[in-house]
Amino acid sequence: MTKFGQPKEQRMNAVLWTIQGILAGIFAMAGFLKSTQSKDKLLKRLPWVNHFPLLTVRFIGISELIGAIGIIVPMVTGIMPILSPIAAIGLAAIMIMAAFYHIHKREYREVLFNVTLFIPLAVIVFYRF
């Protein structure tokens, strides 16, 4: 027991679930928008969309939606829970590719956003494996 009355493992598990929930929400919202909104609407928030075919943007969105589901559902249901950290790896890969794109375009503020999402994904991968 720790001074907070819970074993360290329980506290860590709660922190990981919190991180997973926040990440799932972020990627679900982003994925939903990219997979449903018109290119014109997306351009207002995401200027990079102009450099890609709409089909590619939709693919990214659907990938993010699947990742958001995958980071939570397998562990909640207990059905193949190993898929949750694998989903986190997939989302981390998306963030790495996005960061390289933004570095190439010298859009460093966007790179910071990608890194900000990558770090908690890496934490989930590390502790859930």
Helices and strands as residue ranges (DSSP letters): H 8-36, H 39-45, G 47-51, H 54-70, H 73-77, H 83-104, H 108-128
